[in-house]
Amino acid sequence: MSETKQSKWDISDMDSWTAEDFPLGAVIPDSGNSRDYVTGGWRSERPIRNVDTCIECLLCWIVCPDTAIRVADEKLAPDPDTFNLDHCKGCGVCANECPVEAITMVPEGCELPEVK
């Protein structure tokens, strides 16, 4: 004899629920805590910037989903501090959106002489 599994909540009228009716989930108790966590360790590629090509438009900074691009005095931070690799996930959005192709993605751990 098989038993019918019952839901933990009565969701029979879920289509009429308002935001207040939904159970809370994924609550972040403290805001602004991303600096406490190093999240770039699983990256397989990292960005590098060609300073001779870069026009300092800051589009990379605007589109970076991890705020891993450092800016000081309305300019990109000088190399090697341009990218905060503790938080960069290697997604490549910065490289894809750069209008002058000044950012390229290289394999993590790349030791080629031309890659710094």
C-alpha positions in Angstrom: 0.0 0.0 0.0 1.6 3.3 -1.1 1.0 6.5 0.9 0.4 9.8 -0.7 3.1 12.3 0.3 1.6 15.4 1.8 3.0 18.9 1.3 4.3 20.7 4.4 2.2 23.7 3.6 -1.3 24.1 2.2 -0.6 25.4 -1.3 -4.0 24.8 -2.8 -4.6 28.5 -3.2 -1.0 29.6 -4.0 -2.1 31.4 -7.2 -3.9 34.0 -5.1 -1.0 34.5 -2.6 0.6 37.9 -2.2 4.3 38.4 -1.3 3.5 38.3 2.4 1.9 34.9 2.1 5.0 33.1 0.8 7.2 31.5 3.4 10.6 33.2 3.9 13.6 31.6 2.4 17.3 32.4 1.6 17.4 35.1 4.2 20.7 37.0 4.4 20.9 38.1 8.0 23.7 40.6 7.6 24.0 42.9 4.6 27.4 43.9 3.2 29.2 40.8 4.2 30.7 39.7 0.8 34.1 41.1 1.8 34.2 38.4 4.5 34.2 35.6 2.0 36.8 34.7 -0.6 34.8 33.3 -3.5 37.2 33.4 -6.5 39.0 30.2 -5.8 37.0 28.0 -8.2 37.8 30.3 -11.2 39.3 28.5 -14.2 40.1 31.7 -16.1 41.2 35.1 -15.0 41.1 38.5 -16.7 44.2 40.4 -17.7 44.2 44.0 -19.0 46.3 45.4 -21.8 47.1 48.9 -20.4 48.2 50.2 -23.8 44.8 49.4 -25.4 42.5 50.2 -22.4 40.7 53.6 -22.8 39.6 53.7 -19.1 35.9 53.8 -20.0 35.1 51.9 -16.9 32.5 49.8 -18.7 34.1 46.6 -17.2 33.6 48.0 -13.7 30.0 48.7 -14.5 29.2 45.3 -15.8 31.2 43.1 -13.4 28.6 41.1 -11.4 31.1 40.5 -8.5 32.4 44.1 -8.2 35.9 42.6 -8.6 37.3 45.5 -10.6 39.0 48.1 -8.5 38.6 51.8 -9.3 40.4 54.7 -7.7 40.0 58.4 -8.6 37.6 57.5 -11.5 40.3 55.3 -13.1 41.0 51.6 -13.0 43.5 50.7 -10.3 47.0 50.1 -11.7 48.1 46.6 -12.5 48.4 44.1 -10.8 45.6 45.5 -8.6 43.1 46.1 -11.3 41.2 42.8 -10.7 40.4 41.6 -7.2 41.0 37.9 -7.7 39.6 37.0 -4.3 36.1 37.8 -5.7 36.5 37.4 -9.5 34.7 34.2 -10.6 36.3 34.3 -14.1 32.9 34.8 -15.9 34.5 36.9 -18.6 31.7 39.6 -18.8 34.3 42.3 -18.5 36.3 40.9 -21.5 33.1 40.4 -23.5 31.9 43.9 -23.0 35.2 45.8 -23.4 34.7 48.0 -26.4 38.4 47.9 -27.4 39.1 44.3 -26.4 41.6 45.4 -23.8 40.7 42.6 -21.4 41.3 39.0 -22.2 40.7 35.8 -20.3 43.6 33.5 -19.7 43.7 30.0 -18.0 44.2 30.3 -14.3 47.8 29.5 -13.4 49.0 30.5 -16.9 52.7 31.0 -16.8 53.4 32.2 -20.3 56.0 35.0 -20.4 53.6 37.4 -22.2 50.9 36.9 -19.6 51.5 38.7 -16.3 
